[in-house]
Amino acid sequence: MKKLTKIILICAGMLTGFISCKDDSLVVIPEWETGVNTYATLQAGTPTGWTAGDVTKTMNLNWKWISIDQLNTVTKVEFFVLFNESYTDIDANPALARHGGSTGKLWKTVEGAGLKANRENISFTVTQDDVYQLYKANKYNYCGTSVDVFANTLKPQRTPAAPFLKGDALTVKWTIYLADGRKIDSWSPSVCNEFPGSNCQYAWGVSGTTPLPGKC
């Protein structure tokens, strides 16, 4: 019993020595980087979406960057446009053609004198022809064969003169570059969807006459 007690005391002493010799310099304290969020809004008097067959409809937006702590500056912003199309696939199921993938296609770059200061709006307009020019060379495999998106027999109403139909979805996203050399192309869901006066994209749809079924 005395031998067991001695072993316990030795172990306790070793543990105490280990704790007392711990190097506090090894404790890692996170160093938080300054953040920048962004906000896009619809300009007053602008329709909330496009109308099929009416190419005069545009999307007029205001966009600004926001540095709450004023410790960083945006030096460049790249705007990307996404174009998604609903259709019925070869198995008669509803499907979505993401013609620009998840990132879209680069539409506009603003830098230098074109950029405004913290919290100041940049105004810009997205036209239907802008998006058509970005995607006019796209092909898509709807029914087993790749065809031109804007010459698709499933939806004969879609033409260069009337490029967008009811059910189409458009989105503007952006990537910002900061003065400290960082590139930011994504934010947390809370900043994008919950934080007041902040978002990460602006989306709208196309209304109008329902297109033909467009089945394979």
C-alpha positions as CSV (number, residue, x, y, z in Angstrom):
1,M,0.0,0.0,0.0
2,K,2.9,2.3,0.9
3,K,4.5,1.5,-2.5
4,L,1.2,2.4,-4.4
5,T,0.9,5.7,-2.5
6,K,4.5,6.6,-3.4
7,I,3.8,6.0,-7.1
8,I,0.7,8.2,-7.0
9,L,2.6,11.0,-5.3
10,I,5.4,10.8,-7.9
11,C,2.9,10.9,-10.8
12,A,1.1,13.9,-9.2
13,G,4.4,15.7,-8.9
14,M,5.3,15.0,-12.5
15,L,1.9,16.4,-13.6
16,T,2.3,19.5,-11.5
17,G,5.7,20.1,-13.0
18,F,4.3,19.7,-16.5
19,I,1.6,22.2,-15.9
20,S,3.9,24.7,-14.2
21,C,6.3,24.5,-17.1
22,K,3.7,25.1,-19.8
23,D,4.9,27.7,-22.3
24,D,2.1,30.3,-22.5
25,S,3.8,31.7,-25.7
26,L,2.3,28.7,-27.6
27,V,-1.2,29.9,-27.1
28,V,-2.5,31.1,-30.4
29,I,-4.7,34.2,-30.4
30,P,-6.4,34.7,-33.7
31,E,-5.6,38.0,-35.5
32,W,-8.8,39.3,-37.1
33,E,-8.5,40.8,-40.6
34,T,-10.5,44.0,-41.4
35,G,-13.6,43.2,-43.5
36,V,-15.4,44.8,-46.3
37,N,-19.0,44.1,-47.3
38,T,-21.1,45.2,-50.3
39,Y,-24.6,46.3,-51.1
40,A,-26.5,46.4,-54.4
41,T,-30.0,48.0,-54.7
42,L,-32.5,48.7,-57.4
43,Q,-32.5,52.3,-58.6
44,A,-35.8,54.2,-57.9
45,G,-38.3,53.9,-60.7
46,T,-36.7,50.8,-62.2
47,P,-38.9,47.7,-63.0
48,T,-38.1,44.8,-60.7
49,G,-37.6,42.4,-63.6
50,W,-37.5,42.0,-67.4
51,T,-40.5,41.3,-69.7
52,A,-40.2,38.7,-72.5
53,G,-40.3,40.3,-75.9
54,D,-39.5,43.8,-74.5
55,V,-35.8,44.5,-74.9
56,T,-36.2,48.0,-73.7
57,K,-36.5,46.8,-70.1
58,T,-33.2,47.2,-68.3
59,M,-31.9,46.5,-64.8
60,N,-30.6,49.7,-63.2
61,L,-28.7,49.2,-60.0
62,N,-26.7,51.1,-57.4
63,W,-23.7,49.3,-55.8
64,K,-21.4,50.3,-53.0
65,W,-18.7,48.8,-50.8
66,I,-18.7,49.3,-47.1
67,S,-15.8,49.3,-44.7
68,I,-17.4,49.6,-41.3
69,D,-14.0,50.2,-39.5
70,Q,-12.7,52.3,-42.4
71,L,-9.4,50.4,-42.3
72,N,-9.4,49.1,-45.9
73,T,-10.2,50.3,-49.4
74,V,-11.6,48.6,-52.5
75,T,-9.3,49.1,-55.5
76,K,-11.2,47.1,-58.1
77,V,-14.5,45.3,-58.5
78,E,-15.5,42.7,-61.2
79,F,-19.1,42.2,-62.0
80,F,-20.3,38.8,-63.3
81,V,-23.7,37.9,-64.8
82,L,-25.4,34.5,-64.5
83,F,-28.1,33.3,-66.8
84,N,-30.2,30.2,-65.7
85,E,-32.9,28.7,-67.9
86,S,-35.7,26.3,-66.8
87,Y,-36.7,23.5,-69.2
88,T,-38.1,20.0,-69.3
89,D,-35.5,17.3,-69.7
90,I,-35.5,14.1,-71.8
91,D,-37.2,12.2,-68.9
92,A,-40.0,14.9,-68.7
93,N,-38.6,16.2,-65.4
94,P,-38.2,19.9,-64.6
95,A,-34.5,20.9,-65.1
96,L,-32.3,24.0,-64.9
97,A,-29.6,24.9,-67.4
98,R,-26.9,27.0,-65.6
99,H,-25.4,28.6,-68.7
100,G,-22.8,30.5,-66.7
101,G,-22.1,27.8,-64.1
102,S,-21.9,29.0,-60.5
103,T,-19.8,32.1,-61.2
104,G,-21.3,33.5,-64.3
105,K,-19.4,35.5,-67.0
106,L,-17.4,38.6,-66.5
107,W,-19.4,41.6,-67.6
108,K,-17.8,44.7,-66.3
109,T,-14.6,45.8,-64.3
110,V,-14.5,49.1,-62.4
111,E,-11.3,50.4,-60.9
112,G,-9.3,53.6,-60.6
113,A,-11.3,56.8,-61.0
114,G,-14.4,54.7,-61.7
115,L,-14.6,53.5,-58.1
116,K,-16.3,55.6,-55.5
117,A,-15.3,56.1,-51.9
118,N,-16.6,54.1,-48.9
119,R,-20.4,53.9,-48.8
120,E,-20.8,55.9,-52.1
121,N,-22.9,54.4,-54.9
122,I,-21.7,53.3,-58.3
123,S,-24.7,53.3,-60.7
124,F,-24.8,50.9,-63.6
125,T,-27.3,49.4,-66.1
126,V,-27.6,45.8,-67.3
127,T,-29.3,45.6,-70.6
128,Q,-30.8,42.5,-72.3
129,D,-28.3,42.9,-75.1
130,D,-25.4,42.9,-72.6
131,V,-26.4,39.5,-71.4
132,Y,-27.1,38.2,-74.9
133,Q,-23.6,39.3,-76.0
134,L,-22.1,37.4,-73.1
135,Y,-24.0,34.2,-73.8
136,K,-24.7,34.2,-77.6
137,A,-22.1,31.6,-78.3
138,N,-23.3,29.2,-75.6
139,K,-24.5,25.7,-76.4
140,Y,-26.4,23.3,-74.2
141,N,-27.3,19.7,-74.2
142,Y,-31.0,19.7,-73.5
143,C,-32.1,16.4,-75.1
144,G,-28.9,14.5,-75.9
145,T,-27.4,16.8,-78.5
146,S,-25.7,20.2,-77.8
147,V,-27.5,23.1,-79.6
148,D,-27.3,26.8,-79.6
149,V,-29.1,28.3,-76.6
150,F,-30.5,31.2,-78.7
151,A,-31.5,28.9,-81.6
152,N,-33.1,26.1,-79.7
153,T,-36.1,24.4,-81.4
154,L,-37.6,23.6,-78.0
155,K,-38.2,27.3,-77.5
156,P,-38.6,28.9,-80.9
157,Q,-39.6,32.2,-79.3
158,R,-36.1,32.7,-78.0
159,T,-34.2,34.7,-80.7
160,P,-31.5,37.3,-80.8
161,A,-34.2,39.9,-81.2
162,A,-36.1,38.5,-78.1
163,P,-33.4,36.7,-76.2
164,F,-35.1,36.1,-72.8
165,L,-38.4,34.3,-71.9
166,K,-40.6,33.9,-68.9
167,G,-38.9,31.7,-66.3
168,D,-35.4,32.8,-67.1
169,A,-33.4,34.0,-64.1
170,L,-30.6,36.5,-64.1
171,T,-28.1,37.4,-61.3
172,V,-25.3,39.9,-60.9
173,K,-22.4,38.8,-58.6
174,W,-19.1,40.5,-57.9
175,T,-15.5,40.1,-56.8
176,I,-13.7,42.9,-55.0
177,Y,-9.9,43.6,-54.6
178,L,-8.6,45.4,-51.5
179,A,-5.7,47.8,-51.0
180,D,-4.0,45.2,-48.8
181,G,-3.8,42.8,-51.7
182,R,-6.7,40.5,-50.8
183,K,-9.3,39.3,-53.3
184,I,-12.8,38.6,-51.9
185,D,-15.3,36.6,-54.0
186,S,-17.4,35.1,-51.2
187,W,-18.9,36.1,-47.9
188,S,-20.6,34.3,-45.1
189,P,-24.4,33.6,-45.5
190,S,-25.1,36.0,-42.6
191,V,-23.4,38.8,-44.4
192,C,-25.1,38.0,-47.7
193,N,-28.6,37.4,-46.4
194,E,-29.1,38.7,-42.8
195,F,-26.8,41.6,-42.2
196,P,-28.8,44.9,-42.8
197,G,-27.5,47.0,-45.7
198,S,-25.4,44.2,-47.1
199,N,-25.7,41.5,-49.9
200,C,-23.5,39.5,-52.2
201,Q,-25.6,39.4,-55.4
202,Y,-28.7,40.9,-57.0
203,A,-31.1,38.6,-58.9
204,W,-34.2,39.1,-61.0
205,G,-36.4,37.2,-63.4
206,V,-38.3,37.5,-66.6
207,S,-42.1,37.7,-66.8
208,G,-44.5,37.6,-69.8
209,T,-46.2,35.1,-72.0
210,T,-45.6,31.5,-71.0
211,P,-43.3,29.8,-73.6
212,L,-44.2,26.6,-75.4
213,P,-43.6,23.5,-73.4
214,G,-40.2,22.8,-74.8
215,K,-40.1,19.1,-74.2
216,C,-37.5,16.8,-75.7
